[in-house]
């Protein structure tokens, strides 16, 4: 054995408590690693936060006020919808 064996009762008690703490930490880490659902939820939250940051960055760097940006977005959606409807009606 490379570790010395505690001889004092208090030292032995401290050693037991440290071992229990390490064992509890290891068990918690293994439980977290085995919880696939929690890992997936954490990943979804990370991706969602990243997407929100990108949207904010794009919004901050886009020209115009937020109201103008919204108007352009709505106009684009209306134009695309109109073209899609026109194509569907034209095929009939």
GUSELUM-93044 format. One line per 2 residues: number of its first residue (from 1); their letters; for each residue x, y, z of N, C-alpha, C. Coordinates in steps of 0.1 Angstrom, whole numbers, plus 2048, in hexadecimal, padded with zeros to 3 digits. Layout:
<rs>
NUM) A) X,Y,Z,X,Y,Z,X,Y,Z; ... .
</rs>
This chain:
<rs>
1) XX) 808,7F4,800,800,800,800,809,80C,800; 806,816,7F7,80D,822,7F7,808,82C,800 .
3) XX) 7FC,82B,804,7F6,835,80E,7F8,830,81C; 7FA,839,825,7FC,835,833,7EE,833,839 .
5) XX) 7ED,829,842,7E1,826,849,7E0,82F,855; 7D4,836,856,7D3,83F,861,7D2,837,86E .
7) XX) 7D9,83C,878,7D9,835,885,7D1,83C,890; 7D0,849,88E,7C8,851,898,7B9,850,894 .
9) XX) 7B1,84F,89F,7A2,84E,89C,79D,85A,895; 7A1,866,898,79C,872,891,7A1,872,882 .
11) XX) 7AD,86E,881,7B2,86E,873,7AB,863,86B; 7A8,858,871,7A0,84E,86A,792,853,866 .
13) XX) 78C,85A,86F,77F,85F,86D,77F,869,861; 789,872,861,78B,87C,856,78D,874,848 .
15) XX) 795,86A,849,798,862,83D,78B,85B,838; 782,856,841,776,850,83D,76D,85B,837 .
17) XX) 76C,867,83D,763,871,837,768,876,82A; 775,877,828,77A,87B,81B,777,870,810 .
19) XX) 778,863,814,775,858,80B,767,859,807; 75E,85B,811,750,85C,80E,74D,867,805 .
21) XX) 753,873,807,751,87E,7FE,755,87B,7F0; 761,875,7EE,765,871,7E1,75C,867,7DA .
23) XX) 757,85E,7E2,74E,854,7DD,741,85A,7D9; 73C,863,7E1,730,86A,7DD,731,873,7D1 .
25) XX) 73D,879,7CF,73F,881,7C3,740,878,7B7; 746,86D,7B8,747,863,7AD,73A,85E,7A9 .
27) XX) 732,85B,7B3,724,855,7B1,71C,860,7AA; 71D,86C,7AE,715,877,7A8,71A,879,799 .
29) XX) 726,879,797,72C,87A,789,727,86F,780; 727,863,785,722,857,77E,713,859,77B .
31) XX) 70B,85D,785,6FD,85F,783,6FA,869,779; 701,874,779,6FF,87F,76F,703,87A,761 .
33) XX) 70D,872,760,712,86D,753,707,863,74E; 701,85C,756,6F7,852,752,6E9,858,74F .
35) XX) 6E7,864,753,6DA,86B,751,6DA,871,743; 6D6,869,739,6D6,86E,72B,6CC,879,729 .
37) XX) 6C0,878,72F,6B6,882,72D,6BB,890,732; 6C1,890,73D,6C6,89D,742,6D1,8A2,739 .
39) XX) 6DA,899,734,6E4,89E,72B,6DE,8A4,71E; 6D4,89D,719,6CD,8A2,70D,6C7,8B0,710 .
41) XX) 6C0,8B1,71B,6BA,8BE,71F,6C4,8C9,720; 6CF,8C6,726,6DA,8D0,728,6E0,8D4,71A .
43) XX) 6E1,8CA,711,6E6,8CD,703,6DC,8D6,6FC; 6CF,8D3,6FE,6C4,8DB,6F7,6C5,8E9,6FC .
45) XX) 6C7,8EB,709,6C8,8F8,70F,6D4,900,70A; 6DF,8F9,708,6EB,8FF,703,6E9,903,6F5 .
47) XX) 6E3,8FB,6ED,6E1,8FE,6DF,6D7,90A,6DE; 6CC,90A,6E6,6C3,915,6E6,6C9,922,6EA .
49) XX) 6D1,922,6F4,6D8,92E,6F9,6E2,933,6EE; 6E8,92A,6E7,6F1,92E,6DC,6E9,934,6D0 .
51) XX) 6DE,92E,6CD,6D5,934,6C3,6D0,942,6C6; 6CC,943,6D3,6C7,950,6D7,6D3,95B,6D7 .
53) XX) 6DF,957,6DA,6EA,960,6D9,6ED,964,6CB; 6EC,95A,6C1,6EE,95D,6B3,6E3,967,6AE .
55) XX) 6D6,964,6B2,6CB,96D,6AD,6CE,97B,6B3; 6D2,97C,6BF,6D5,989,6C5,6E0,990,6BD .
57) XX) 6EB,989,6BA,6F6,98E,6B3,6F2,993,6A5; 6EA,98B,69E,6E6,98F,691,6DD,99B,692 .
59) XX) 6D4,99B,69C,6CB,9A6,69D,6D2,9B3,6A1; 6DD,9B2,6A9,6E5,9BD,6AD,6ED,9C3,6A1 .
61) XX) 6F1,9BA,698,6F9,9BF,68D,6F1,9C2,680; 6E4,9BF,680,6DB,9C2,675,6D9,9D1,675 .
63) XX) 6D8,9D7,669,6D5,9E5,668,6C7,9E8,66B; 6C4,9F4,671,6B7,9F8,674,6B3,9F6,682 .
65) XX) 6A8,9FB,686,6A3,9F9,693,69C,9EC,694; 699,9E7,6A0,692,9DA,6A1,684,9DB,69A .
67) XX) 67D,9E6,69A,670,9E7,693,672,9E6,684; 67D,9EC,67F,680,9EA,671,683,9DC,66D .
69) XX) 68B,9D6,676,68F,9C8,673,683,9BF,673; 67A,9C1,67C,66D,9B9,67D,665,9BB,670 .
71) XX) 664,9C8,66C,65D,9CB,660,663,9C4,654; 670,9C4,653,676,9BD,647,674,9AE,648 .
73) XX) 675,9A8,654,672,99A,656,664,996,652; 65A,99E,657,64C,99C,653,64A,99D,644 .
75) XX) 650,9A7,63E,64F,9A9,630,654,99D,628; 660,998,62D,666,98D,626,65D,981,627 .
77) XX) 657,97E,633,64E,973,635,642,974,62C; 63C,980,62B,631,982,623,634,97F,614 .
79) XX) 640,984,610,644,982,602,646,974,5FF; 64D,96D,607,64F,95E,605,642,957,605 .
81) XX) 639,95A,60E,62C,953,60E,624,956,602; 625,962,5FD,61E,966,5F1,623,95E,5E5 .
83) XX) 630,95D,5E4,636,955,5D9,632,947,5DA; 633,941,5E6,62F,933,5E8,621,931,5E3 .
85) XX) 617,939,5E8,609,938,5E4,608,939,5D5; 60F,943,5CF,60E,945,5C0,612,939,5B9 .
87) XX) 61D,932,5BE,622,926,5B7,619,91B,5B8; 612,919,5C4,609,90E,5C6,5FC,910,5BD .
89) XX) 5F7,91D,5BC,5EB,920,5B4,5EF,91E,5A5; 5FB,922,5A2,5FF,921,594,600,913,58F .
91) XX) 603,909,598,604,8FB,594,5F7,8F5,592; 5ED,8FA,597,5DF,8F4,596,5D9,8F7,589 .
</rs>
